[in-house]
Amino acid sequence: MCLGKALCGLLLNNICEVFSSQLNDVRDKSIIVCLEYIREYLVKRIVVVQQIIERSVGQLTPTVQAMVDANKEEATDCVVEWIAGSLYKVSVPNEVHCVANMDRKECGCRMWELIGIPCKHVVAAINYMNENGKGAGVPEDWVHAAYSLETWARPELLGEINVGISSENVANETKESDCKGQTSFELIATEDVDAEIEEIKK
């Protein structure tokens, strides 16, 4: 049974496969070399996240903001009716209507409690509340705190992991070899970081 606790709407994720594919070049190396490669790869990922935080504006992470903007567009087709209290019936042409409970942060489509991002029905209800003087704010205010830039930038999440490492000195590093000269790994250059940021934003 789905309890809506994970904040994830994916039935299948390929995170482990993506990570595994990064080890293709070092699978036949010693464990020390593999661990060093993994360390550098994770440092690279942390730096990319930090650069995204530094360049982003607004309340939410870029991907989630794009999802909220898409729901805002779809919400224009919704028809909202107040039922009672904090309950709103939201109808969409050629779709089954949903009931949004604004106090409990639930919607009949289950997406809001599943991923923590207001669906189009909830966004429509928020717009309706604002139009009727309820002062509901903007849809971004109703997104779970896990997706906020403030949460991403918390020192305990990134700062402690990345002690002594910044995007500037990582971009200026060149190569680090293993003790026996079996292989060497080149840390990403600034243009590689920029390209990866753009790919993540897509």
FIVOLUM-488582 format. One record per residue (C-alpha): y, x, z. Coordinates in steps of 0.5 Angstrom, whole numbers, padded with zeros to 4 digits, always signed. Example, Ala and Ser with C-alpha at 12.3 -4.5 7.8 and 13.67 -1.06 7.14 Angstrom:
<recs>
-0009+0025+0016-0002+0027+0014
</recs>
This chain:
<recs>
+0000+0000+0000+0007+0003-0002+0011+0003+0005+0017+0005+0001+0018+0012+0005+0017+0017+0000+0024+0016-0004+0020+0018-0010+0018+0013-0016+0013+0017-0020+0006+0016-0020+0005+0023-0022+0009+0029-0022+0008+0036-0025+0011+0040-0020+0005+0044-0018+0003+0045-0026+0010+0047-0027+0010+0052-0021+0003+0054-0024+0005+0056-0031+0010+0061-0028+0004+0065-0026+0001+0066-0032+0003+0073-0033+0001+0076-0027-0005+0072-0025-0009+0079-0027-0005+0083-0022-0006+0085-0015-0004+0080-0010+0002+0084-0007+0005+0084-0015+0004+0076-0015+0007+0075-0008+0013+0079-0011+0013+0075-0017+0013+0069-0013+0019+0071-0008+0023+0073-0014+0022+0066-0018+0024+0062-0011+0030+0066-0010+0032+0064-0018+0031+0057-0016+0035+0057-0010+0041+0061-0014+0040+0055-0019+0041+0050-0014+0047+0053-0011+0050+0054-0017+0049+0047-0019+0052+0045-0012+0058+0049-0013+0060+0046-0020+0058+0039-0018+0064+0034-0016+0063+0027-0013+0058+0025-0007+0051+0025-0011+0047+0030-0014+0048+0030-0022+0041+0027-0024+0042+0021-0019+0049+0020-0021+0047+0019-0028+0042+0014-0025+0047+0010-0021+0052+0010-0027+0046+0008-0032+0045+0002-0027+0052+0000-0027+0052-0001-0034+0046-0005-0034+0049-0009-0028+0054-0012-0032+0049-0017-0035+0046-0019-0028+0049-0026-0025+0049-0026-0018+0049-0032-0013+0050-0032-0006+0044-0035-0002+0045-0034+0006+0048-0028+0010+0046-0022+0007+0042-0025+0001+0044-0025-0006+0040-0028-0012+0041-0023-0018+0038-0026-0025+0038-0022-0031+0037-0025-0038+0029-0025-0040+0027-0022-0033+0025-0025-0027+0030-0026-0022+0030-0022-0015+0033-0023-0008+0037-0017-0005+0038-0016+0002+0044-0012+0003+0043-0011+0011+0035-0009+0010+0037-0005+0004+0031-0008+0000+0031-0012-0007+0025-0016-0010+0024-0011-0015+0022-0006-0010+0026+0000-0013+0031+0001-0008+0027+0002-0002+0022+0006-0006+0027+0011-0008+0033+0010-0004+0038+0009-0010+0041+0002-0011+0038-0001-0017+0042-0006-0022+0040-0012-0018+0043-0009-0012+0049-0006-0016+0051-0013-0019+0051-0015-0012+0055-0010-0009+0060-0012-0015+0060-0019-0013+0061-0017-0006+0067-0013-0008+0070-0019-0012+0069-0024-0006+0073-0019-0001+0067-0017+0002+0069-0010+0002+0062-0007+0000+0065+0000-0003+0062+0003-0009+0054+0004-0011+0055+0011-0009+0056+0009-0002+0049+0005-0002+0045+0011-0004+0040+0015+0001+0043+0021+0004+0038+0025+0002+0041+0025-0005+0048+0027-0003+0051+0034-0004+0053+0034+0003+0045+0034+0005+0044+0039-0001+0049+0044+0002+0047+0044+0009+0046+0051+0011+0039+0050+0014+0036+0048+0008+0039+0054+0003+0043+0058+0007+0038+0061+0012+0033+0062+0006+0037+0065+0002+0040+0070+0007+0044+0076+0004+0043+0073-0003+0048+0070-0007+0049+0068-0014+0054+0074-0016+0049+0079-0013+0043+0076-0016+0046+0076-0023+0048+0083-0023+0041+0085-0021+0037+0089-0026+0030+0090-0025+0025+0091-0019+0018+0095-0020+0012+0094-0016+0010+0100-0012+0005+0103-0017+0009+0101-0023+0004+0096-0025+0009+0091-0028+0017+0090-0027+0021+0083-0026+0027+0082-0029+0032+0078-0025+0036+0072-0029+0042+0074-0032+0048+0069-0031+0047+0066-0038+0040+0065-0036+0042+0061-0030+0048+0057-0034+0042+0055-0039+0037+0053-0033+0043+0049-0030+0044+0045-0036+0037+0044-0037+0036+0041-0030+0042+0036-0031+0039+0033-0037
</recs>
